[in-house]
Amino acid sequence: MVLATACSQSADPSPAPPLPPSTTTPSTSTAPPSTTSTATARPTVPPTASRTLNVSKFAGHTCDSLTPQQVATLGLGGLERLDATTRCRWSQGRTTFDIDLYPDKNTLVLPYQESADHNRAAVFEPFEIRGFPALKRQISPDRRHSSDCNISVALGQDRGIYIAGFGWDTSVDWCAKSVAAAEFVIQNLGG
C-alpha cells in the first residue's frame, strides 16, 4: 500500500524525509471490506486497543503532532494551516485535511455504531496502525469530481485520533495520505 501522495505544493525546498516504515496491517476482525455485497453485516462494536497513548501531549496545539518534515512529506506545506483546540486543518480552496486528537473519546465507537448506514460510509475497512485498531471510511469512493477518506484510530479505551482528507483533485489518494499522517502522529506520541 502506498502511504502518501505528495502534492506539488511545498513551502520547504529541501527533500522530504522518507515515510515511516509501514506498520499498517489488515484487521484480524472477521469483517470483510465494505466493497463486498451490501448485504454483508458490518460489525457494530469496535475492537479494543491493547495499550494506551497519552494523546494530551499535544493538547491545545494539535498541529505540533506532525513535524515540519512530516508536513512536507504529506504535501501539506503549501496549504493554509489553522490550529484549533483539538483540530489542525490544512486547506486551500476545496481541499481540506484535518487531524483531530481526542484525549477523552474513542474515535471508533460512533463509526462502528453507524456501520450499517452505507450513506455515511460506502467503504468501511477495519485494520491496524502500529498495533492500534483503526478504521478507514469513505463516503463516495467512486465519485469522479472529488475524493474523500477518513481514518479513525483508538489509542486506548477512551482516546483516539481522527484524520480526514477531502479534495476535488481525484489524483490524490486521501486514504494513503491519512494513513501516513496517522502513522506519523502515533510515532510522535511515542507509539
PEVENFEN-V829007 format. One record per residue. N is the residue number from 1. RES is the residue in three letters. SS is DSSP state (a for helix, b for strand, c for the rest). PSI is psi in radians with two decimals (NA if undefined). Layout:
n	res	ss	psi
N	RES	SS	PSI
N	RES	SS	PSI
This chain:
n	res	ss	psi
1	MET	c	2.26
2	VAL	c	2.36
3	LEU	c	-0.47
4	ALA	c	2.60
5	THR	c	2.05
6	ALA	c	2.37
7	CYS	c	2.75
8	SER	c	-0.18
9	GLN	c	2.12
10	SER	c	2.22
11	ALA	c	-0.32
12	ASP	c	1.96
13	PRO	c	-0.22
14	SER	c	2.69
15	PRO	c	2.51
16	ALA	c	2.51
17	PRO	c	2.74
18	PRO	c	2.76
19	LEU	c	2.74
20	PRO	c	2.68
21	PRO	c	2.41
22	SER	c	2.23
23	THR	c	0.31
24	THR	b	2.24
25	THR	b	2.65
26	PRO	b	2.61
27	SER	c	2.59
28	THR	c	0.01
29	SER	c	2.61
30	THR	c	-0.01
31	ALA	c	2.20
32	PRO	c	2.80
33	PRO	c	2.67
34	SER	c	-0.12
35	THR	c	-0.09
36	THR	c	-3.02
37	SER	c	2.44
38	THR	c	-0.16
39	ALA	c	-0.27
40	THR	c	2.22
41	ALA	c	2.38
42	ARG	c	2.65
43	PRO	c	2.58
44	THR	c	-0.10
45	VAL	c	2.18
46	PRO	c	2.73
47	PRO	c	2.81
48	THR	c	2.39
49	ALA	c	2.32
50	SER	c	-0.18
51	ARG	c	3.03
52	THR	c	2.44
53	LEU	c	2.62
54	ASN	c	1.63
55	VAL	a	-0.40
56	SER	a	-0.09
57	LYS	a	-0.60
58	PHE	a	0.41
59	ALA	c	2.28
60	GLY	c	-0.16
61	HIS	c	1.11
62	THR	a	-0.59
63	CYS	a	-0.42
64	ASP	a	-0.08
65	SER	a	-0.19
66	LEU	c	2.42
67	THR	c	2.83
68	PRO	a	-0.65
69	GLN	a	-0.67
70	GLN	a	-0.67
71	VAL	a	-0.76
72	ALA	a	-0.73
73	THR	a	-0.65
74	LEU	c	-0.11
75	GLY	c	0.45
76	LEU	c	-0.10
77	GLY	c	-0.56
78	GLY	c	0.03
79	LEU	c	2.74
80	GLU	b	2.37
81	ARG	b	2.38
82	LEU	b	2.12
83	ASP	b	1.94
84	ALA	c	-3.01
85	THR	c	-1.01
86	THR	c	-0.10
87	ARG	b	2.50
88	CYS	b	2.27
89	ARG	b	2.32
90	TRP	b	2.32
91	SER	b	2.75
92	GLN	b	2.09
93	GLY	c	-2.15
94	ARG	c	0.26
95	THR	b	2.25
96	THR	b	2.55
97	PHE	b	2.05
98	ASP	b	2.48
99	ILE	b	2.15
100	ASP	b	2.28
101	LEU	b	2.24
102	TYR	b	1.84
103	PRO	c	-0.10
104	ASP	c	0.43
105	LYS	c	2.21
106	ASN	c	1.96
107	THR	c	-0.03
108	LEU	c	-0.38
109	VAL	a	-0.99
110	LEU	a	-0.81
111	PRO	a	-0.64
112	TYR	a	-0.65
113	GLN	a	-0.56
114	GLU	c	0.19
115	SER	c	-0.52
116	ALA	c	-0.28
117	ASP	c	1.66
118	HIS	c	-0.27
119	ASN	c	-0.47
120	ARG	c	-0.45
121	ALA	c	1.73
122	ALA	c	-0.59
123	VAL	b	2.29
124	PHE	b	1.71
125	GLU	b	1.81
126	PRO	b	2.51
127	PHE	b	-2.99
128	GLU	b	2.55
129	ILE	b	2.09
130	ARG	c	0.64
131	GLY	c	0.04
132	PHE	b	2.47
133	PRO	b	2.37
134	ALA	b	2.88
135	LEU	b	2.29
136	LYS	b	2.28
137	ARG	b	2.51
138	GLN	b	2.39
139	ILE	c	-0.87
140	SER	c	1.33
141	PRO	c	-0.31
142	ASP	c	0.07
143	ARG	c	2.40
144	ARG	c	-0.34
145	HIS	c	-0.14
146	SER	c	2.92
147	SER	b	2.51
148	ASP	b	2.72
149	CYS	b	2.49
150	ASN	b	2.55
151	ILE	b	2.24
152	SER	b	2.41
153	VAL	b	2.25
154	ALA	b	2.16
155	LEU	c	0.45
156	GLY	c	-3.11
157	GLN	c	-0.55
158	ASP	c	0.55
159	ARG	c	2.75
160	GLY	b	-3.13
161	ILE	b	2.66
162	TYR	b	2.23
163	ILE	b	2.31
164	ALA	b	2.35
165	GLY	b	2.49
166	PHE	b	2.41
167	GLY	b	2.89
168	TRP	c	-0.17
169	ASP	c	1.77
170	THR	c	-0.08
171	SER	c	-0.22
172	VAL	c	2.25
173	ASP	c	1.62
174	TRP	a	-0.51
175	CYS	a	-0.76
176	ALA	a	-0.74
177	LYS	a	-0.71
178	SER	a	-0.71
179	VAL	a	-0.75
180	ALA	a	-0.73
181	ALA	a	-0.73
182	ALA	a	-0.73
183	GLU	a	-0.81
184	PHE	a	-0.84
185	VAL	a	-0.80
186	ILE	a	-0.72
187	GLN	a	-0.78
188	ASN	a	-0.37
189	LEU	c	-0.07
190	GLY	c	0.25
191	GLY	c	NA
